[in-house]
Amino acid sequence: TAEQLRGLRRLLDRARDATNDGDFELVAELNTELHGAVAQMSGNRWLVQFSTSMYRHVHWVFRLRASTRAVHSWEEHVRLVEALEARDPDAAELAAADHVHAAEEAAIDRENAENGRP
């Protein structure tokens, strides 16, 4: 709905401000809240249920790297919200897939760096 999209925009604005302020704990909370709101928008109760438990872990992982991922994650979220606002499912799917891929790459890079691998 239009109200749900406005809610996503408000979350994006708050996340941008928190990122600029260096409040990465809040950024992590808003990241989780945004993902939950997108799942709710789907209207798929199974997705909501699955993602709720999954994002407890994602929140913890994101918090560890929020200072490096926050800006990139915010930009990826903007792309997704813009696609949702445009009611463009193909662009939304691509934005979501790109976001997941970028998060995966960041996690792999972090793991490699922690274990002394290039």
Solvent accessible surface area in square Angstrom, and as a share of the most:
residue,aa,sasa,rsa
1,T,104,0.60
2,A,51,0.40
3,E,88,0.40
4,Q,71,0.32
5,L,16,0.08
6,R,124,0.45
7,G,17,0.17
8,L,1,0.00
9,R,78,0.28
10,R,125,0.45
11,L,15,0.08
12,L,1,0.01
13,D,58,0.30
14,R,115,0.42
15,A,13,0.10
16,R,91,0.33
17,D,70,0.36
18,A,4,0.03
19,T,19,0.11
20,N,114,0.58
21,D,117,0.61
22,G,39,0.38
23,D,61,0.32
24,F,61,0.25
25,E,86,0.39
26,L,54,0.27
27,V,6,0.03
28,A,0,0.00
29,E,83,0.37
30,L,3,0.02
31,N,8,0.04
32,T,38,0.22
33,E,89,0.40
34,L,3,0.01
35,H,23,0.10
36,G,30,0.28
37,A,31,0.24
38,V,38,0.22
39,A,7,0.05
40,Q,105,0.46
41,M,51,0.23
42,S,62,0.40
43,G,68,0.65
44,N,70,0.36
45,R,171,0.63
46,W,160,0.56
47,L,75,0.38
48,V,31,0.18
49,Q,119,0.53
50,F,127,0.53
51,S,7,0.04
52,T,69,0.40
53,S,62,0.40
54,M,74,0.33
55,Y,39,0.15
56,R,169,0.62
57,H,112,0.50
58,V,42,0.24
59,H,36,0.16
60,W,127,0.45
61,V,48,0.28
62,F,20,0.08
63,R,99,0.36
64,L,80,0.40
65,R,78,0.28
66,A,1,0.01
67,S,79,0.51
68,T,75,0.44
69,R,24,0.09
70,A,2,0.01
71,V,76,0.44
72,H,100,0.45
73,S,3,0.02
74,W,64,0.22
75,E,89,0.40
76,E,24,0.11
77,H,9,0.04
78,V,24,0.14
79,R,103,0.38
80,L,16,0.08
81,V,0,0.00
82,E,87,0.39
83,A,7,0.06
84,L,44,0.22
85,E,65,0.29
86,A,73,0.56
87,R,157,0.57
88,D,57,0.29
89,P,102,0.64
90,D,110,0.57
91,A,39,0.30
92,A,12,0.09
93,E,122,0.55
94,L,104,0.52
95,A,3,0.02
96,A,39,0.30
97,A,54,0.42
98,D,52,0.27
99,H,19,0.09
100,V,103,0.59
101,H,102,0.46
102,A,28,0.22
103,A,43,0.33
104,E,89,0.40
105,E,74,0.33
106,A,20,0.16
107,A,53,0.41
108,I,82,0.42
109,D,85,0.44
110,R,63,0.23
111,E,85,0.38
112,N,32,0.16
113,A,78,0.61
114,E,104,0.47
115,N,80,0.41
116,G,71,0.68
117,R,121,0.44
118,P,164,1.03
